[in-house]
Amino acid sequence: MIPVANAVRRLIRVCAFAVLLSAVVAGAAAAEPLFVRLETGAGDILLVMYPELAPHHVDNFTHLARTGFYDGTSFHRIVPGFVIQGGDPNSKDFDPANDGMGSPTIADVLTSDEMAKIAEVNALLEGKGYTPIQAAVNLKAEFSAVPHLRGSLSMARSRPVDSAGSQFFICVDRTMQLDNKYTVFGHAVTGLDVADAIVSAEQNPALGREKPAEPVVVKQALVIDGVSGLSAEEQVAWSELEDALKSKSR
């Protein structure tokens, strides 16, 4: 009986170790930072996400990036000493007058399975004589005590607090007037020189307030899971980023 008892104890220890190892691996995977690289006509901007700080904003931003929503949009607003703003689907057309007024629709933010459920609801509504659900969608604010620093990634909105959609901005300077009024959900790891070039470009007042003469286009917004997916240069920049700007990504 003793050998059997010893074998059982060894098996229990092996199982316990396997569970512990799985937990460690899972924890390590969960700690991997999430990035989005904006490949623009002026150069790349690498952004690290803050999912623990603003989970819904990060989910929204990365979902739109993964589905190609941001590809072809431009930075339609440039304010020296303040921000560069982009992410408006209206900026894909050739009418700068409507830039700054666009937002995603239900179809942009839901999966195909989720849209199938909306279709069922729409069929029910139409059967009762109502118009189907086709409205734009808004994100609820996720304000925090994190300040708007040079390099902060934050979400634009209209006057109502819970009115964010797809438009975002990157601060090119400390902008304390935005603190606790807009949702910070990431930070620039590289590309602040690109942001500086974008914000200092020539403006064309005839096109509208703070409109660039030649908007810089986002060719692709690429979601990158973990440091291993970064270029060598980006990995160096990540390693040199202040710890205080990294901690919110984990």
C-alpha positions, -999 to +999 in steps of 0.1 A: +000+000+000+029+024+007+042+025-029+007+032-041+003+060-015+036+075-026+026+073-062-006+091-054+012+118-035+036+123-065+007+125-089-009+151-067+023+171-066+027+169-104-009+180-109-005+209-085+027+220-103+009+218-137-020+240-124+005+265-109+025+265-142-007+271-162-016+300-139+018+315-143+017+312-181-018+326-182-008+355-160+022+362-182+000+362-213-025+385-197+003+409-188+014+412-225+008+448-236-015+456-265-004+480-292-019+498-323+005+510-350-008+539-371+010+537-404+005+572-418+017+592-448+040+611-424+054+580-407+044+555-380+029+562-346+030+533-321+004+535-294+001+513-263-034+506-250-046+510-214-072+482-211-074+483-173-079+521-174-106+523-201-115+488-212-145+497-234-125+525-252-097+501-259-121+474-271-138+499-294-105+513-308-089+479-314-121+465-329-123+494-354-086+490-362-089+452-368-119+457-391-101+483-412-124+512-401-095+536-396-077+527-428-080+557-452-091+582-425-070+613-420-060+637-392-086+663-400-078+686-371-044+700-361-039+725-333-003+734-325+006+731-288-025+710-283-036+679-303-039+662-336-073+646-342-084+618-365-106+587-368-135+603-385-150+581-413-161+613-430-125+622-437-124+593-463-144+614-487-133+645-506-155+669-486-135+685-457-166+704-447-180+673-430-148+662-413-152+661-375-189+651-376-187+614-384-190+584-361-193+546-363-227+529-368-240+498-352-226+477-380-191+491-374-189+481-338-208+448-336-197+414-349-216+395-376-232+373-350-243+404-330-256+421-362-277+390-369-295+396-336-300+433-346-315+420-379-340+399-360-350+430-339-353+451-370-375+425-386-397+426-355-398+464-356-406+466-393-434+441-389-450+465-364-445+494-388-415+509-371-383+520-388-352+497-382-324+505-359-297+523-379-284+548-355-248+558-348-235+545-315-218+563-286-194+552-259-199+559-223-171+580-207-144+562-188-128+592-171-099+587-147-073+606-127-047+599-154-036+633-168-034+643-205+004+644-211+024+649-243+018+616-261-015+608-244-041+590-266-076+601-257-111+599-272-128+629-287-165+636-281-192+662-286-209+682-258-227+652-241-203+633-219-213+599-233-208+607-269-175+593-280-174+571-311-143+566-333-126+600-333-095+602-312-067+626-305-030+625-296-017+653-273+014+671-285+018+689-252+005+688-217-032+696-218-044+698-183-077+715-194-088+681-207-082+662-175-113+644-161-133+656-192-120+632-218-111+595-217-074+586-218-069+551-231-034+549-244+000+566-250+024+571-278+055+548-276+070+561-308+060+587-334+058+619-314+081+634-340+054+623-366+027+639-345+048+671-343+052+672-381+014+667-386+004+694-361+029+719-375+018+714-411+002+743-431-034+750-424-061+761-448-086+783-430-108+783-461-115+746-455-126+752-419-113+758-384-080+741-377-081+721-410-048+710-426-041+721-462-031+685-470-044+660-444-021+631-434-038+598-441-038+567-419-028+540-444-034+512-419-041+508-382-025+476-371-033+459-338-002+442-323-006+417-294+026+417-273+061+431-276+073+403-298+052+417-327+070+451-326+099+460-348+134+461-333+133+499-331+099+499-314+110+473-289+139+496-279+115+525-276+091+504-255+120+493-231+130+530-227+094+542-220+089+555-185+075+528-162+047+551-152+035+551-188+037+513-191+019+503-159-015+513-171-012+488-199-011+458-176 
